[in-house]
């Protein structure tokens, strides 16, 4: 995850969370796992440095799920199946960047989606797997 500028120099770390360690729920044909952040009244165990959510949802045909609000940037990735958002159908392999009005996704067939959202962290420079808000720091990692 991109870090906010004030946390960019945080020591790199890794933590593994799986199975019962991930908050889970089932409701109305939707089975969800919260991977990071807070959503649906739950909070995942993974440490984050800014408010965000990242959820994995499996939807039965016709099932509908609310896309968490309260974040200026939100998206849906359709891993399998097809969904409708604001009356438009989208198939697997699409990443939908949502505007403020989109609040619900409905499966038109059995589907797996990833929902994510958070706040902008500003311009970033990327070199291989290194990300920085500073061009000079990014260039230093390239050498």
LUMFIPA-515974 format. One line per field, with one value per atom (N, C-alpha, C): residue number from 1; residue in one letter; x, y, z. Coordinates in steps of 0.001 Angstrom, whole numbers, plus 500000, padded with zeros to 6 digits. Layout:
N
num	[NUM|...]
residu	[A|...]
px	[X|...]
py	[Y|...]
pz	[Z|...]
***
This chain:
143
num	[1|1|1|2|2|2|3|3|3|4|4|4|5|5|5|6|6|6|7|7|7|8|8|8|9|9|9|10|10|10|11|11|11|12|12|12|13|13|13|14|14|14|15|15|15|16|16|16|17|17|17|18|18|18|19|19|19|20|20|20|21|21|21|22|22|22|23|23|23|24|24|24|25|25|25|26|26|26|27|27|27|28|28|28|29|29|29|30|30|30|31|31|31|32|32|32|33|33|33|34|34|34|35|35|35|36|36|36|37|37|37|38|38|38|39|39|39|40|40|40|41|41|41|42|42|42|43|43|43|44|44|44|45|45|45|46|46|46|47|47|47|48|48|48|49|49|49|50|50|50|51|51|51|52|52|52|53|53|53|54|54|54|55|55|55|56|56|56|57|57|57|58|58|58|59|59|59|60|60|60|61|61|61|62|62|62|63|63|63|64|64|64|65|65|65|66|66|66|67|67|67|68|68|68|69|69|69|70|70|70|71|71|71|72|72|72|73|73|73|74|74|74|75|75|75|76|76|76|77|77|77|78|78|78|79|79|79|80|80|80|81|81|81|82|82|82|83|83|83|84|84|84|85|85|85|86|86|86|87|87|87|88|88|88|89|89|89|90|90|90|91|91|91|92|92|92|93|93|93|94|94|94|95|95|95|96|96|96|97|97|97|98|98|98|99|99|99|100|100|100|101|101|101|102|102|102|103|103|103|104|104|104|105|105|105|106|106|106|107|107|107|108|108|108|109|109|109|110|110|110|111|111|111|112|112|112|113|113|113|114|114|114|115|115|115|116|116|116|117|117|117|118|118|118|119|119|119|120|120|120|121|121|121|122|122|122|123|123|123|124|124|124|125|125|125|126|126|126|127|127|127|128|128|128|129|129|129|130|130|130|131|131|131|132|132|132|133|133|133|134|134|134|135|135|135|136|136|136|137|137|137|138|138|138|139|139|139|140|140|140|141|141|141|142|142|142|143|143|143]
residu	[X|X|X|X|X|X|X|X|X|X|X|X|X|X|X|X|X|X|X|X|X|X|X|X|X|X|X|X|X|X|X|X|X|X|X|X|X|X|X|X|X|X|X|X|X|X|X|X|X|X|X|X|X|X|X|X|X|X|X|X|X|X|X|X|X|X|X|X|X|X|X|X|X|X|X|X|X|X|X|X|X|X|X|X|X|X|X|X|X|X|X|X|X|X|X|X|X|X|X|X|X|X|X|X|X|X|X|X|X|X|X|X|X|X|X|X|X|X|X|X|X|X|X|X|X|X|X|X|X|X|X|X|X|X|X|X|X|X|X|X|X|X|X|X|X|X|X|X|X|X|X|X|X|X|X|X|X|X|X|X|X|X|X|X|X|X|X|X|X|X|X|X|X|X|X|X|X|X|X|X|X|X|X|X|X|X|X|X|X|X|X|X|X|X|X|X|X|X|X|X|X|X|X|X|X|X|X|X|X|X|X|X|X|X|X|X|X|X|X|X|X|X|X|X|X|X|X|X|X|X|X|X|X|X|X|X|X|X|X|X|X|X|X|X|X|X|X|X|X|X|X|X|X|X|X|X|X|X|X|X|X|X|X|X|X|X|X|X|X|X|X|X|X|X|X|X|X|X|X|X|X|X|X|X|X|X|X|X|X|X|X|X|X|X|X|X|X|X|X|X|X|X|X|X|X|X|X|X|X|X|X|X|X|X|X|X|X|X|X|X|X|X|X|X|X|X|X|X|X|X|X|X|X|X|X|X|X|X|X|X|X|X|X|X|X|X|X|X|X|X|X|X|X|X|X|X|X|X|X|X|X|X|X|X|X|X|X|X|X|X|X|X|X|X|X|X|X|X|X|X|X|X|X|X|X|X|X|X|X|X|X|X|X|X|X|X|X|X|X|X|X|X|X|X|X|X|X|X|X|X|X|X|X|X|X|X|X|X|X|X|X|X|X|X|X|X|X|X|X]
px	[500830|500000|500873|500440|501138|500932|501984|501917|501732|501039|500986|502396|502636|503976|504622|503876|504459|504855|504423|504767|505690|506159|506962|508271|508843|510123|509938|508720|508445|509238|509799|510573|509674|510138|509332|508980|507793|507373|506429|506210|505304|504557|503264|502489|501530|501332|500466|499155|498049|496718|495910|495268|494464|493363|492503|491460|490636|490536|489686|490225|491462|492045|491454|490831|490196|488712|488211|486781|485953|484942|484094|482626|481795|480358|479649|478405|477542|476169|475643|474334|473749|472530|471795|472514|473182|473879|475265|475758|477102|477928|479089|480066|481265|481648|482727|483850|485040|486235|486844|487047|487720|489209|489972|491405|492208|491818|492538|491583|491883|491115|489828|488866|487577|486445|485435|484222|483186|481951|480849|480825|481286|481309|482403|483353|484448|485789|486832|488191|489124|489918|490877|492110|492849|494019|495263|495338|496533|496705|497937|498223|498124|497475|497418|497883|498283|498787|497852|496696|495691|494339|493247|491918|491680|491282|491031|490203|489773|489159|489566|489676|489967|489205|488197|487326|487180|487086|486846|485409|484601|483206|482909|482240|481672|480172|479601|478179|477449|476323|475447|474735|474225|473487|472345|472276|471230|471547|472588|472953|473512|473304|473709|474483|475493|476304|476520|476486|476778|478292|478702|480116|480342|481246|481451|481705|481118|481294|482325|482373|483257|484686|484971|486313|486180|487117|487005|487406|488152|488509|488033|487251|486732|486738|486901|486929|486411|486017|485588|486400|487046|487696|486872|486482|485670|486617|486851|487771|487118|485828|485093|483630|482935|481509|481229|480110|479685|478786|478881|478083|477470|476458|475864|476160|476524|476713|476002|475089|474308|473642|473122|472386|473236|474567|475459|476151|476261|476895|478398|479175|480617|481058|481975|482424|483776|484156|485411|486595|487579|488789|488715|487593|487433|487664|488297|488444|487584|486611|485704|486104|486432|486703|485377|484902|483562|483559|482477|482282|481461|481166|480454|479049|478429|477039|476900|477890|477793|477896|476893|476923|476588|476222|475795|476248|476621|476999|476097|475599|474700|475256|475343|475865|474807|475163|474246|474452|475542|475845|476769|477086|478006|479280|479700|480815|481704|482964|483926|484473|484392|484863|485747|486571|487380|486923|486627|486246|487381|487741|488788|488518|489046|488862|489759|489947|490765|490880|491842|492081|493318|493364|494546|495789|496918|498175|499109|498650|499473|500263|501002|501786|502865|503074|504077|504963|506230|507178|507466|507489|507637|508844|509688|510778|510722|510452|510303|509285|509654|508686|508888|509612|509861|508971|508273|507355|507728|507791|508124|507404|507190|506638|507741|508998|510154|510846|511002|511724|513172|513799|515194|515359|514461|514538|514301|513347|513055|514278|514912|516096|517248|517372|518434|518249|517014|516771|517091|517071|517341|518835|519657|521097|521756]
py	[498818|500000|501243|502235|503518|504105|504672|505257|506759|507348|508810|509357|510547|511148|511032|511293|511271|509861|508821|507440|506754|507496|506877|506263|506790|506277|505216|504737|503663|502426|501754|500531|499507|498905|497894|496741|496186|495060|494163|492978|492014|491312|491134|490336|489469|488259|487306|487176|487317|487178|486275|485266|484363|483727|483004|482218|483014|482500|483127|484473|484812|486098|487238|486892|487896|487971|489159|489270|488767|487949|487354|487567|487583|487690|487071|486678|486170|486795|487372|488013|488175|487695|487923|487467|486315|485816|486382|487144|487720|487119|486577|486134|487051|487694|488669|488370|488807|488768|490166|490757|492057|491800|492239|491957|493033|494278|495385|496535|497300|498493|498209|499134|499038|499230|498354|498451|497491|497746|496879|496682|497670|497576|496679|496295|495400|496094|495591|496081|494886|494869|493782|493972|492893|492927|493527|493625|494158|495638|496032|497436|498264|499400|500351|501712|502579|503894|505024|504664|505666|504964|505705|505087|504473|503190|502513|501267|500632|499314|498503|497186|496239|494973|494633|493498|492584|491286|490248|489789|489861|489436|488373|487299|486303|486536|486725|487036|485960|485521|484617|485422|484769|485505|486305|487583|488465|489119|488671|489260|490661|491491|492880|493253|494099|494543|496049|496660|498079|498279|499296|499676|500694|500416|501332|502763|503708|505124|505741|507056|507762|507903|507493|507624|508317|509206|509944|509108|508020|507131|505727|505129|503782|503068|501746|500979|499567|498931|497535|496825|495705|494858|493584|493219|492032|490896|489988|488869|487778|487535|486545|486925|486458|486740|488071|488657|489947|490638|491960|492742|493945|494506|495768|496831|498003|499186|500324|500984|502080|501677|500428|499968|499535|499545|499116|497820|496908|495609|495682|495011|494932|493492|493000|491615|491477|490225|489901|490582|490949|491585|493096|493674|495138|495712|496881|497662|498905|499067|500209|501231|502431|503521|504233|504242|504743|506222|506871|508253|508232|509380|509474|508911|508793|508338|506820|506088|504624|504104|503316|502827|501347|500692|499303|498551|497284|496408|495176|494723|493572|492551|491300|490229|489802|489758|489246|487746|487222|485791|485589|484350|484124|484916|485718|486644|486749|487051|487374|488755|489648|491017|491442|492430|493068|494521|494987|496379|497060|498255|498976|500465|501140|502579|503207|504501|505250|506690|507359|508759|508889|509896|510088|510327|509803|510016|510947|511490|512423|511736|512540|512039|511077|510009|509011|508727|508379|507952|506477|505688|504248|503777|502984|502286|500853|499922|498504|498342|497943|497806|498868|499931|501008|502189|502739|503856|504980|506209|507350|508601|509544|510838|511771|511325|512137|511541|512323|511879|511549|512361|512144|510808|510485|509209|508056|508215|507179|506952|508037|507918|507256|507545|506946|505425|504949|503506|502820|503572|502994|502773|503436|503311|502275]
pz	[500000|500000|500000|499300|499359|500746|501291|502628|502532|503501|503546|503748|503271|503307|504688|505753|507098|507570|506865|507257|506248|505236|504178|504664|505703|506188|507270|507440|508387|507988|508977|508726|508022|506923|506227|507165|506971|507805|507012|507562|506952|508063|507874|508821|508015|508486|507792|508553|507833|508424|507500|508073|507243|508067|507377|508033|509014|510230|511240|511704|511340|511694|510852|509727|508875|509228|509559|509861|508676|508970|507934|508270|507239|507432|506233|506456|505388|505583|504512|504599|503203|502999|501755|500500|500548|499369|499169|500154|500096|501227|500874|501868|501730|502834|502781|503735|503350|504187|504145|505291|505352|505480|504494|504440|505165|504995|505643|505900|506926|507218|507962|507802|508487|507506|507621|506799|507373|507087|507507|509024|509782|511236|511777|510940|511319|511099|511760|511543|511425|510361|510124|510995|511208|512072|511455|510142|509487|509827|510142|510453|509175|509275|508160|508684|507760|508151|507753|507206|506856|506812|506920|506859|505473|505448|504179|504422|503328|503418|502199|502397|501325|501686|500893|501193|499993|500266|499260|499451|498393|498478|497434|497852|496942|496942|495746|495635|494836|495363|494634|493550|492499|491467|492091|491745|492248|493582|494264|495560|495360|496359|496279|497539|497377|498511|498442|499593|499718|499575|498824|498746|499862|500796|501916|501447|502146|501836|502770|502777|503687|503214|501987|501413|500062|499751|498493|497284|497497|496390|496733|495801|495994|494654|494693|493454|493695|492593|492596|491525|491894|490906|490796|489572|489334|488972|489928|489712|488874|489098|488300|488277|487237|487122|486451|486826|486268|487283|487320|488265|487568|488237|487803|488842|488353|489183|488472|489164|488581|487263|487207|486038|484859|484998|483909|484295|483340|483577|483278|484137|483967|484197|483359|483419|484114|484368|485042|484364|485186|484686|484661|485037|485029|486420|486458|487682|487504|488361|488289|489338|488912|489834|490037|491281|491571|491884|491461|491881|493173|493689|494962|494945|493763|493717|493758|493280|493270|494697|495099|496472|496595|495499|495570|494329|494526|493420|493504|492357|492302|491325|491762|490906|489901|488629|487605|487402|487987|488019|489219|489565|490696|490427|491412|491199|492425|492170|493220|492897|493885|493678|494845|494577|495607|495675|496879|497097|497842|497425|498120|498091|499096|499152|500192|500065|501010|500551|501103|500770|499890|499028|498179|499039|498581|499301|498535|497423|496659|495570|494818|493695|494173|493411|493751|492542|492815|491804|492062|491000|491143|490343|490997|490337|490813|489928|490216|491330|492545|493628|494706|494366|495309|494950|495951|495736|496695|496188|497032|496531|497444|497044|496559|496680|496297|495072|494016|492831|493190|494052|494426|495158|496062|496787|495830|494924|493927|493026|492571|491725|492477|493772|494587|494664|494735|494815|493496|492402|491077|490843|491641|491416|492296]
***
